[in-house]
């Protein structure tokens, strides 16, 4: 992991998009760790449908991070079948506050450094 400069970024790590079911505090902590991370809450998508969340992440070439396993596995299969853009999903079993936000963000950092490229239609799992 290489972090440089005032606007530190983990070089080569995939960009992340946190679904609305995850706190925007996780995204803020992850950014502090050098990960290029946005949250559905940060970009006004907190009330958007799951399909719209996935489309936004794909349009920005980001891996969608969520706790919502069932819906996003189904949406991934549909995207694959339809040939729709997809940047991969990362399913986490994130825990709640107060330590859970930091714990989740800190678990994203090593995952991101070992998954240098997002694979379309890939489903990853992260135990926090």
C-alpha positions as CSV (number, residue, x, y, z in Angstrom):
1,X,0.0,0.0,0.0
2,X,1.4,3.4,-1.0
3,X,0.0,6.6,0.4
4,X,1.5,9.9,-0.7
5,X,0.7,13.6,-0.5
6,X,-1.9,15.6,1.3
7,X,-4.8,14.0,-0.6
8,X,-3.5,10.5,0.1
9,X,-4.8,7.6,-2.0
10,X,-4.0,3.9,-1.8
11,X,-2.5,3.5,-5.3
12,X,-4.0,0.9,-7.5
13,X,-6.9,0.1,-5.3
14,X,-10.4,-0.1,-6.8
15,X,-12.8,2.8,-6.2
16,X,-15.6,2.0,-3.8
17,X,-19.3,3.0,-3.6
18,X,-21.0,2.3,-0.4
19,X,-24.7,1.4,-0.6
20,X,-27.3,3.3,1.4
21,X,-27.4,0.4,3.9
22,X,-24.0,1.4,5.1
23,X,-23.3,4.5,7.2
24,X,-21.6,7.4,5.4
25,X,-19.2,7.5,8.4
26,X,-17.6,4.3,7.0
27,X,-16.9,6.1,3.7
28,X,-15.4,9.1,5.6
29,X,-13.1,6.8,7.6
30,X,-12.1,4.9,4.5
31,X,-11.2,8.1,2.7
32,X,-9.0,9.0,5.6
33,X,-7.3,5.7,5.1
34,X,-6.5,6.7,1.5
35,X,-9.3,4.8,-0.3
36,X,-11.3,6.4,-3.1
37,X,-14.7,5.9,-1.5
38,X,-18.1,7.6,-1.8
39,X,-21.3,6.8,-0.1
40,X,-24.8,6.8,-1.5
41,X,-25.6,9.3,1.3
42,X,-22.8,11.6,0.1
43,X,-24.1,11.8,-3.5
44,X,-27.9,12.1,-2.8
45,X,-28.7,8.5,-3.6
46,X,-29.7,7.3,-0.1
47,X,-33.3,6.7,-1.2
48,X,-32.5,5.3,-4.6
49,X,-33.5,1.7,-5.6
50,X,-30.9,-1.0,-5.5
51,X,-30.7,-1.2,-9.3
52,X,-30.0,2.5,-9.4
53,X,-27.3,2.2,-6.8
54,X,-25.7,-0.6,-8.9
55,X,-26.0,1.5,-12.1
56,X,-24.4,4.5,-10.4
57,X,-21.5,2.5,-9.1
58,X,-21.0,0.8,-12.5
59,X,-21.1,4.2,-14.3
60,X,-18.3,5.4,-12.0
61,X,-16.4,2.2,-12.3
62,X,-16.7,1.5,-8.6
63,X,-17.1,-1.7,-6.6
64,X,-20.5,-1.5,-4.8
65,X,-20.1,-2.3,-1.1
66,X,-23.3,-3.5,0.7
67,X,-24.8,-5.6,3.4
68,X,-27.7,-6.4,1.1
69,X,-26.6,-9.8,-0.1
70,X,-29.8,-11.2,-1.7
71,X,-30.8,-8.2,-3.7
72,X,-27.4,-7.5,-5.1
73,X,-26.6,-11.1,-6.0
74,X,-29.9,-11.2,-8.0
75,X,-29.1,-7.8,-9.6
76,X,-25.6,-9.0,-10.5
77,X,-27.0,-12.1,-12.2
78,X,-29.5,-9.9,-14.1
79,X,-26.7,-7.5,-15.2
80,X,-24.6,-10.4,-16.4
81,X,-27.4,-11.9,-18.4
82,X,-28.3,-8.5,-19.9
83,X,-24.6,-7.5,-20.5
84,X,-25.2,-4.3,-18.4
85,X,-22.2,-2.4,-17.0
86,X,-21.1,-3.7,-13.6
87,X,-18.1,-3.0,-11.4
88,X,-18.4,-5.9,-9.0
89,X,-19.9,-6.0,-5.6
90,X,-18.4,-6.5,-2.1
91,X,-20.8,-8.0,0.5
92,X,-19.8,-7.2,4.0
93,X,-21.4,-8.2,7.3
94,X,-20.8,-4.8,8.7
95,X,-21.5,-4.2,12.4
96,X,-23.1,-1.1,13.9
97,X,-21.8,1.8,15.8
98,X,-19.7,3.0,17.5
99,X,-16.7,0.8,16.7
100,X,-18.3,-0.9,13.8
101,X,-17.9,2.0,11.4
102,X,-14.2,2.1,11.9
103,X,-13.9,-1.6,12.0
104,X,-15.7,-1.9,8.6
105,X,-13.6,0.9,7.0
106,X,-10.3,-0.6,8.3
107,X,-11.4,-4.0,6.8
108,X,-11.9,-2.4,3.4
109,X,-8.3,-1.2,3.2
110,X,-6.5,-4.6,3.1
111,X,-9.3,-5.9,0.8
112,X,-8.7,-3.0,-1.6
113,X,-5.0,-3.5,-1.7
114,X,-5.3,-7.2,-2.6
115,X,-8.0,-6.6,-5.2
116,X,-6.2,-4.2,-7.5
117,X,-8.8,-4.4,-10.3
118,X,-12.5,-4.6,-10.0
119,X,-13.9,-7.5,-12.0
120,X,-17.3,-7.0,-13.7
121,X,-19.9,-9.2,-12.3
122,X,-17.6,-10.5,-9.5
123,X,-19.1,-11.0,-6.1
124,X,-16.7,-10.6,-3.2
125,X,-17.2,-11.3,0.5
126,X,-15.7,-9.5,3.4
127,X,-16.1,-10.7,7.0
128,X,-15.7,-7.7,9.3
